[in-house]
Amino acid sequence: MTSRRAARRGDKPEFVGRNGPYDTFRLGPKPGGTLLLVPAIGDAWPAEVKNAVERRRRATLYGRCDCGARQGRPKRAPDGVLHAAMAHEHDCPAGNEVIAELFRFHGITLDPETGP
Ligand SMILES: [Zn+2]
């Protein structure tokens, strides 16, 4: 189930737990539904990074970004995981390029072993 479809049904993402540097949420029916992984927010990160990642989390969980971007049709990767791309505005802080640049600038890595 996509985030957009779940939002239309009135489903709210339910926090499941921490998985390395990611927070896991469940969407949709139980059992069943979809697990969503979003980056956890580091306590020590600068405010602009926290705000960008928070916006990215909301976009992923609700299928729609503040910049107007909507979740695209999901495609299944070879590892079986579904990816639904979202085309953010070029200056949107939740977009891949802007977040990557913020992480580079502040020396932040999402370390799968230790988390943020
Ligand atoms: Zn956006």
Backbone and ligand atoms as CSV (ligand in chain L), in Angstrom:
chain,resi,resn,atom,element,x,y,z
A,1,MET,N,N,0.846,-1.194,0.000
A,1,MET,CA,C,0.000,0.000,0.000
A,1,MET,C,C,0.880,1.242,0.000
A,2,THR,N,N,0.538,2.213,-0.801
A,2,THR,CA,C,1.326,3.439,-0.847
A,2,THR,C,C,0.872,4.399,0.250
A,3,SER,N,N,1.758,5.334,0.582
A,3,SER,CA,C,1.426,6.329,1.606
A,3,SER,C,C,0.221,7.159,1.193
A,4,ARG,N,N,0.163,7.487,-0.091
A,4,ARG,CA,C,-0.963,8.321,-0.560
A,4,ARG,C,C,-2.279,7.584,-0.417
A,5,ARG,N,N,-2.259,6.292,-0.795
A,5,ARG,CA,C,-3.497,5.513,-0.700
A,5,ARG,C,C,-3.923,5.378,0.761
A,6,ALA,N,N,-2.933,5.133,1.623
A,6,ALA,CA,C,-3.234,5.005,3.045
A,6,ALA,C,C,-3.813,6.305,3.589
A,7,ALA,N,N,-3.231,7.443,3.160
A,7,ALA,CA,C,-3.729,8.732,3.638
A,7,ALA,C,C,-5.174,8.947,3.186
A,8,ARG,N,N,-5.474,8.518,1.957
A,8,ARG,CA,C,-6.855,8.657,1.468
A,8,ARG,C,C,-7.811,7.798,2.281
A,9,ARG,N,N,-7.339,6.633,2.740
A,9,ARG,CA,C,-8.174,5.753,3.552
A,9,ARG,C,C,-8.300,6.254,4.987
A,10,GLY,N,N,-7.499,7.261,5.335
A,10,GLY,CA,C,-7.527,7.773,6.696
A,10,GLY,C,C,-6.605,7.022,7.635
A,11,ASP,N,N,-5.768,6.114,7.088
A,11,ASP,CA,C,-4.811,5.386,7.928
A,11,ASP,C,C,-3.691,6.319,8.369
A,12,LYS,N,N,-3.242,6.129,9.602
A,12,LYS,CA,C,-2.111,6.902,10.109
A,12,LYS,C,C,-0.918,5.959,10.256
A,13,PRO,N,N,0.283,6.440,9.885
A,13,PRO,CA,C,1.462,5.599,10.090
A,13,PRO,C,C,1.652,5.323,11.581
A,14,GLU,N,N,1.960,4.066,11.896
A,14,GLU,CA,C,2.147,3.663,13.291
A,14,GLU,C,C,3.619,3.342,13.501
A,15,PHE,N,N,4.250,3.972,14.497
A,15,PHE,CA,C,5.664,3.724,14.776
A,15,PHE,C,C,5.851,2.294,15.250
A,16,VAL,N,N,6.787,1.570,14.626
A,16,VAL,CA,C,7.060,0.178,14.990
A,16,VAL,C,C,8.340,0.083,15.806
A,17,GLY,N,N,9.391,0.755,15.375
A,17,GLY,CA,C,10.636,0.688,16.126
A,17,GLY,C,C,11.803,1.249,15.343
A,18,ARG,N,N,12.953,1.278,16.021
A,18,ARG,CA,C,14.189,1.778,15.437
A,18,ARG,C,C,14.909,0.633,14.755
A,19,ASN,N,N,15.483,0.910,13.587
A,19,ASN,CA,C,16.232,-0.090,12.844
A,19,ASN,C,C,17.515,0.584,12.368
A,20,GLY,N,N,18.595,0.500,13.168
A,20,GLY,CA,C,19.835,1.214,12.832
A,20,GLY,C,C,19.553,2.699,12.760
A,21,PRO,N,N,19.922,3.337,11.651
A,21,PRO,CA,C,19.711,4.784,11.543
A,21,PRO,C,C,18.308,5.143,11.058
A,22,TYR,N,N,17.419,4.161,11.012
A,22,TYR,CA,C,16.077,4.401,10.481
A,22,TYR,C,C,14.995,4.118,11.514
A,23,ASP,N,N,13.898,4.842,11.395
A,23,ASP,CA,C,12.686,4.531,12.145
A,23,ASP,C,C,11.752,3.778,11.210
A,24,THR,N,N,11.103,2.753,11.746
A,24,THR,CA,C,10.193,1.944,10.949
A,24,THR,C,C,8.760,2.267,11.350
A,25,PHE,N,N,7.911,2.473,10.351
A,25,PHE,CA,C,6.491,2.715,10.565
A,25,PHE,C,C,5.696,1.692,9.776
A,26,ARG,N,N,4.503,1.349,10.276
A,26,ARG,CA,C,3.592,0.472,9.568
A,26,ARG,C,C,2.403,1.295,9.068
A,27,LEU,N,N,1.998,0.980,7.839
A,27,LEU,CA,C,0.827,1.624,7.244
A,27,LEU,C,C,-0.171,0.558,6.843
A,28,GLY,N,N,-1.422,0.808,7.088
A,28,GLY,CA,C,-2.449,-0.079,6.557
A,28,GLY,C,C,-2.835,-1.184,7.521
A,29,PRO,N,N,-3.476,-2.232,7.000
A,29,PRO,CA,C,-4.075,-3.252,7.865
A,29,PRO,C,C,-3.040,-4.070,8.628
A,30,LYS,N,N,-3.490,-4.620,9.762
A,30,LYS,CA,C,-2.664,-5.490,10.595
A,30,LYS,C,C,-3.398,-6.802,10.779
A,31,PRO,N,N,-2.884,-7.986,10.412
A,31,PRO,CA,C,-1.586,-8.155,9.749
A,31,PRO,C,C,-1.655,-7.681,8.310
A,32,GLY,N,N,-0.496,-7.555,7.730
A,32,GLY,CA,C,-0.407,-7.035,6.363
A,32,GLY,C,C,0.089,-5.619,6.399
A,33,GLY,N,N,-0.308,-4.825,5.465
A,33,GLY,CA,C,0.135,-3.451,5.417
A,33,GLY,C,C,1.544,-3.343,4.868
A,34,THR,N,N,2.130,-2.178,5.037
A,34,THR,CA,C,3.423,-1.857,4.452
A,34,THR,C,C,4.316,-1.271,5.527
A,35,LEU,N,N,5.598,-1.674,5.523
A,35,LEU,CA,C,6.561,-1.058,6.422
A,35,LEU,C,C,7.294,0.049,5.682
A,36,LEU,N,N,7.431,1.174,6.339
A,36,LEU,CA,C,8.154,2.311,5.760
A,36,LEU,C,C,9.375,2.601,6.620
A,37,LEU,N,N,10.521,2.795,5.967
A,37,LEU,CA,C,11.752,3.165,6.669
A,37,LEU,C,C,12.036,4.626,6.387
A,38,VAL,N,N,12.207,5.398,7.431
A,38,VAL,CA,C,12.581,6.801,7.258
A,38,VAL,C,C,13.789,7.077,8.141
A,39,PRO,N,N,14.644,8.030,7.733
A,39,PRO,CA,C,15.821,8.308,8.549
A,39,PRO,C,C,15.409,8.815,9.928
A,40,ALA,N,N,16.060,8.294,10.974
A,40,ALA,CA,C,15.874,8.856,12.308
A,40,ALA,C,C,16.582,10.205,12.356
A,41,ILE,N,N,16.159,11.071,13.258
A,41,ILE,CA,C,16.733,12.409,13.346
A,41,ILE,C,C,17.762,12.437,14.475
A,42,GLY,N,N,18.981,12.850,14.141
A,42,GLY,CA,C,20.043,12.903,15.142
A,42,GLY,C,C,19.868,14.081,16.086
A,43,ASP,N,N,19.997,13.820,17.395
A,43,ASP,CA,C,19.835,14.878,18.401
A,43,ASP,C,C,20.828,16.022,18.186
A,44,ALA,N,N,22.033,15.674,17.739
A,44,ALA,CA,C,23.096,16.675,17.641
A,44,ALA,C,C,23.109,17.395,16.291
A,45,TRP,N,N,22.222,17.024,15.393
A,45,TRP,CA,C,22.233,17.652,14.069
A,45,TRP,C,C,21.810,19.118,14.172
A,46,PRO,N,N,22.374,19.982,13.293
A,46,PRO,CA,C,21.929,21.379,13.234
A,46,PRO,C,C,20.442,21.460,12.846
A,47,ALA,N,N,19.796,22.555,13.230
A,47,ALA,CA,C,18.349,22.700,13.009
A,47,ALA,C,C,17.976,22.550,11.543
A,48,GLU,N,N,18.796,23.097,10.633
A,48,GLU,CA,C,18.406,23.025,9.214
A,48,GLU,C,C,18.399,21.580,8.719
A,49,VAL,N,N,19.281,20.747,9.273
A,49,VAL,CA,C,19.310,19.329,8.875
A,49,VAL,C,C,18.109,18.610,9.484
A,50,LYS,N,N,17.848,18.878,10.775
A,50,LYS,CA,C,16.678,18.262,11.425
A,50,LYS,C,C,15.397,18.617,10.677
A,51,ASN,N,N,15.258,19.896,10.305
A,51,ASN,CA,C,14.045,20.336,9.608
A,51,ASN,C,C,13.898,19.660,8.249
A,52,ALA,N,N,15.016,19.528,7.528
A,52,ALA,CA,C,14.968,18.903,6.205
A,52,ALA,C,C,14.582,17.425,6.328
A,53,VAL,N,N,15.180,16.729,7.308
A,53,VAL,CA,C,14.888,15.299,7.458
A,53,VAL,C,C,13.460,15.107,7.982
A,54,GLU,N,N,13.011,15.999,8.858
A,54,GLU,CA,C,11.629,15.915,9.344
A,54,GLU,C,C,10.638,16.080,8.178
A,55,ARG,N,N,10.933,17.019,7.302
A,55,ARG,CA,C,10.073,17.232,6.120
A,55,ARG,C,C,10.091,16.010,5.216
A,56,ARG,N,N,11.279,15.417,5.040
A,56,ARG,CA,C,11.418,14.214,4.231
A,56,ARG,C,C,10.610,13.063,4.836
A,57,ARG,N,N,10.674,12.932,6.179
A,57,ARG,CA,C,9.914,11.870,6.861
A,57,ARG,C,C,8.416,12.051,6.623
A,58,ARG,N,N,7.929,13.279,6.778
A,58,ARG,CA,C,6.492,13.529,6.570
A,58,ARG,C,C,6.097,13.210,5.132
A,59,ALA,N,N,6.944,13.603,4.172
A,59,ALA,CA,C,6.647,13.338,2.760
A,59,ALA,C,C,6.549,11.833,2.513
A,60,THR,N,N,7.481,11.080,3.104
A,60,THR,CA,C,7.483,9.626,2.905
A,60,THR,C,C,6.268,8.988,3.575
A,61,LEU,N,N,5.954,9.423,4.787
A,61,LEU,CA,C,4.892,8.770,5.560
A,61,LEU,C,C,3.494,9.123,5.046
A,62,TYR,N,N,3.338,10.323,4.475
A,62,TYR,CA,C,2.003,10.754,4.058
A,62,TYR,C,C,1.852,10.855,2.540
A,63,GLY,N,N,2.951,10.582,1.788
A,63,GLY,CA,C,2.847,10.512,0.338
A,63,GLY,C,C,2.771,11.846,-0.357
A,64,ARG,N,N,3.005,12.912,0.392
A,64,ARG,CA,C,2.914,14.248,-0.194
A,64,ARG,C,C,3.852,15.190,0.554
A,65,CYS,N,N,4.584,15.998,-0.211
A,65,CYS,CA,C,5.543,16.922,0.402
A,65,CYS,C,C,4.969,18.332,0.436
A,66,ASP,N,N,5.509,19.156,1.350
A,66,ASP,CA,C,5.087,20.557,1.437
A,66,ASP,C,C,5.353,21.309,0.139
A,67,CYS,N,N,6.319,20.845,-0.674
A,67,CYS,CA,C,6.628,21.524,-1.935
A,67,CYS,C,C,5.610,21.176,-3.016
A,68,GLY,N,N,4.700,20.266,-2.721
A,68,GLY,CA,C,3.686,19.878,-3.698
A,68,GLY,C,C,3.962,18.533,-4.359
A,69,ALA,N,N,5.170,17.975,-4.143
A,69,ALA,CA,C,5.507,16.687,-4.757
A,69,ALA,C,C,4.611,15.588,-4.188
A,70,ARG,N,N,4.263,14.643,-5.055
A,70,ARG,CA,C,3.464,13.496,-4.635
A,70,ARG,C,C,4.234,12.224,-4.930
A,71,GLN,N,N,3.939,11.225,-4.113
A,71,GLN,CA,C,4.596,9.938,-4.285
A,71,GLN,C,C,4.236,9.340,-5.647
A,72,GLY,N,N,5.257,8.866,-6.363
A,72,GLY,CA,C,5.023,8.234,-7.658
A,72,GLY,C,C,4.579,6.790,-7.497
A,73,ARG,N,N,4.358,6.148,-8.625
A,73,ARG,CA,C,3.939,4.748,-8.615
A,73,ARG,C,C,5.096,3.882,-8.112
A,74,PRO,N,N,4.854,3.013,-7.129
A,74,PRO,CA,C,5.957,2.215,-6.575
A,74,PRO,C,C,6.501,1.211,-7.587
A,75,LYS,N,N,7.822,1.014,-7.539
A,75,LYS,CA,C,8.480,-0.001,-8.372
A,75,LYS,C,C,9.246,-0.929,-7.444
A,76,ARG,N,N,9.210,-2.241,-7.775
A,76,ARG,CA,C,9.886,-3.218,-6.932
A,76,ARG,C,C,11.335,-3.383,-7.385
A,77,ALA,N,N,12.266,-3.182,-6.445
A,77,ALA,CA,C,13.688,-3.364,-6.735
A,77,ALA,C,C,14.017,-4.860,-6.711
A,78,PRO,N,N,15.185,-5.240,-7.270
A,78,PRO,CA,C,15.565,-6.664,-7.274
A,78,PRO,C,C,15.583,-7.290,-5.883
A,79,ASP,N,N,15.826,-6.487,-4.846
A,79,ASP,CA,C,15.842,-7.049,-3.492
A,79,ASP,C,C,14.434,-7.219,-2.927
A,80,GLY,N,N,13.418,-6.886,-3.722
A,80,GLY,CA,C,12.036,-7.087,-3.283
A,80,GLY,C,C,11.430,-5.875,-2.598
A,81,VAL,N,N,12.252,-4.859,-2.332
A,81,VAL,CA,C,11.748,-3.670,-1.644
A,81,VAL,C,C,11.093,-2.737,-2.655
A,82,LEU,N,N,9.954,-2.177,-2.268
A,82,LEU,CA,C,9.268,-1.216,-3.131
A,82,LEU,C,C,9.842,0.175,-2.925
A,83,HIS,N,N,10.095,0.862,-4.024
A,83,HIS,CA,C,10.548,2.243,-3.960
A,83,HIS,C,C,9.559,3.099,-4.735
A,84,ALA,N,N,9.090,4.163,-4.100
A,84,ALA,CA,C,8.190,5.087,-4.773
A,84,ALA,C,C,8.870,6.451,-4.796
A,85,ALA,N,N,9.346,6.822,-5.971
A,85,ALA,CA,C,10.083,8.078,-6.092
A,85,ALA,C,C,9.141,9.260,-5.923
A,86,MET,N,N,9.709,10.372,-5.477
A,86,MET,CA,C,8.947,11.602,-5.322
A,86,MET,C,C,9.768,12.712,-5.957
A,87,ALA,N,N,9.184,13.436,-6.896
A,87,ALA,CA,C,9.912,14.483,-7.609
A,87,ALA,C,C,9.717,15.815,-6.884
A,88,HIS,N,N,10.641,16.120,-5.969
A,88,HIS,CA,C,10.555,17.367,-5.203
A,88,HIS,C,C,10.953,18.546,-6.077
A,89,GLU,N,N,10.488,19.726,-5.711
A,89,GLU,CA,C,10.971,20.942,-6.356
A,89,GLU,C,C,12.487,21.022,-6.149
A,90,HIS,N,N,13.209,21.672,-7.081
A,90,HIS,CA,C,14.677,21.635,-7.029
A,90,HIS,C,C,15.237,22.244,-5.745
A,91,ASP,N,N,14.506,23.176,-5.141
A,91,ASP,CA,C,15.021,23.808,-3.923
A,91,ASP,C,C,14.355,23.257,-2.660
A,92,CYS,N,N,13.598,22.167,-2.789
A,92,CYS,CA,C,12.916,21.602,-1.618
A,92,CYS,C,C,13.944,20.957,-0.694
A,93,PRO,N,N,13.911,21.299,0.615
A,93,PRO,CA,C,14.884,20.719,1.537
A,93,PRO,C,C,14.730,19.205,1.723
A,94,ALA,N,N,13.591,18.655,1.312
A,94,ALA,CA,C,13.391,17.214,1.456
A,94,ALA,C,C,13.878,16.442,0.239
A,95,GLY,N,N,14.321,17.151,-0.805
A,95,GLY,CA,C,14.780,16.482,-2.022
A,95,GLY,C,C,16.137,15.827,-1.828
A,96,ASN,N,N,16.416,14.802,-2.624
A,96,ASN,CA,C,17.666,14.042,-2.501
A,96,ASN,C,C,18.901,14.938,-2.552
A,97,GLU,N,N,18.951,15.838,-3.545
A,97,GLU,CA,C,20.158,16.638,-3.730
A,97,GLU,C,C,20.376,17.590,-2.565
A,98,VAL,N,N,19.303,18.232,-2.108
A,98,VAL,CA,C,19.443,19.213,-1.025
A,98,VAL,C,C,19.841,18.507,0.272
A,99,ILE,N,N,19.212,17.377,0.572
A,99,ILE,CA,C,19.565,16.645,1.793
A,99,ILE,C,C,20.996,16.118,1.715
A,100,ALA,N,N,21.366,15.597,0.555
A,100,ALA,CA,C,22.740,15.086,0.401
A,100,ALA,C,C,23.748,16.213,0.616
A,101,GLU,N,N,23.446,17.400,0.074
A,101,GLU,CA,C,24.351,18.538,0.232
A,101,GLU,C,C,24.426,18.967,1.708
A,102,LEU,N,N,23.284,18.995,2.390
A,102,LEU,CA,C,23.279,19.347,3.819
A,102,LEU,C,C,24.114,18.344,4.617
A,103,PHE,N,N,23.934,17.049,4.326
A,103,PHE,CA,C,24.699,16.015,5.038
A,103,PHE,C,C,26.194,16.188,4.780
A,104,ARG,N,N,26.563,16.427,3.514
A,104,ARG,CA,C,27.986,16.626,3.182
A,104,ARG,C,C,28.537,17.835,3.923
A,105,PHE,N,N,27.792,18.945,3.860
A,105,PHE,CA,C,28.254,20.201,4.460
A,105,PHE,C,C,28.498,20.037,5.958
A,106,HIS,N,N,27.610,19.289,6.627
A,106,HIS,CA,C,27.719,19.138,8.080
A,106,HIS,C,C,28.442,17.856,8.487
A,107,GLY,N,N,28.957,17.108,7.497
A,107,GLY,CA,C,29.717,15.894,7.805
A,107,GLY,C,C,28.877,14.792,8.432
A,108,ILE,N,N,27.606,14.707,8.053
A,108,ILE,CA,C,26.705,13.710,8.626
A,108,ILE,C,C,26.645,12.494,7.709
A,109,THR,N,N,26.757,11.318,8.310
A,109,THR,CA,C,26.524,10.088,7.556
A,109,THR,C,C,25.463,9.301,8.305
A,110,LEU,N,N,24.654,8.568,7.551
A,110,LEU,CA,C,23.689,7.671,8.191
A,110,LEU,C,C,24.386,6.326,8.320
A,111,ASP,N,N,24.963,6.094,9.472
A,111,ASP,CA,C,25.732,4.885,9.702
A,111,ASP,C,C,24.808,3.751,10.084
A,112,PRO,N,N,24.759,2.686,9.254
A,112,PRO,CA,C,23.826,1.576,9.536
A,112,PRO,C,C,24.127,0.894,10.870
A,113,GLU,N,N,25.347,1.008,11.370
A,113,GLU,CA,C,25.692,0.324,12.615
A,113,GLU,C,C,25.276,1.136,13.840
A,114,THR,N,N,25.524,2.425,13.790
A,114,THR,CA,C,25.347,3.220,15.006
A,114,THR,C,C,24.144,4.144,14.963
A,115,GLY,N,N,23.610,4.409,13.782
A,115,GLY,CA,C,22.515,5.370,13.695
A,115,GLY,C,C,23.045,6.776,13.777
A,116,PRO,N,N,22.143,7.756,13.778
A,116,PRO,CA,C,22.579,9.155,13.771
A,116,PRO,C,C,23.147,9.582,15.113
L,1,ZN,ZN,ZN,9.459,18.403,-1.453
